């Protein structure tokens, strides 16, 4: 048996799992997204006529708003997560003992309901917020709380990713830059961060994935005023049984995610060349 045939046989189980659990379901969703919705039955009717109306509907301003209020808080949370996670990950990877590493990760992990009980309209800090003149029912305040809720998940994940990137970095490189007269801060900016750019991009993409796919956080902390695309998809499938519309939104979300990964990958390649 040739080596090429052996490699193909080894890949067959993975290909079968990929086709069974990802490719076929996605093709089913894609087909569903082009079907005409008929009120009454659950899902699309068998043999329903094809249409692009489900995608054309997404160009309406209300859907643009849904996408904007999903991606903008997720982008802010991802950027903040990477910013906060990098110095924590650097300290853990370079200086902290194993006990401190475990304790550090335990401290920064929180829960959504704790934010709601603390910063919500009936939370323990509600009187303080009112005294400061902050409207706890205002849209801006709710957006900030949602970003804080996302950070509870994105920061720990970003730290885990960045620890590996920092540990793979040769610590003698920043030291060599400092021995040539560069300050510690400048060597950190010009040596450490550029060499960890792939880890930073990976942490950002993972954080964005968590953010745009969040369901419970905007549902609880948004109080019905802020709905992410995941909440909209859930509503389409479960509440009004409009499977074609929900499928179209899901496909658009997947395409946007692939485009984001492609753009960030290209940007990382350009940064590496410079």
PyMOL commands that set and color helices and strands:
alter all, ss='L'
color gray80, all
select helices_A, chain A and resi 3-33+53-59+61-94+98-108+112-119+126-131+139-167+171-179+184-195+197-212+216-221+229-239+243-273
alter helices_A, ss='H'
color red, helices_A
deselect
rebuild
show_as cartoon
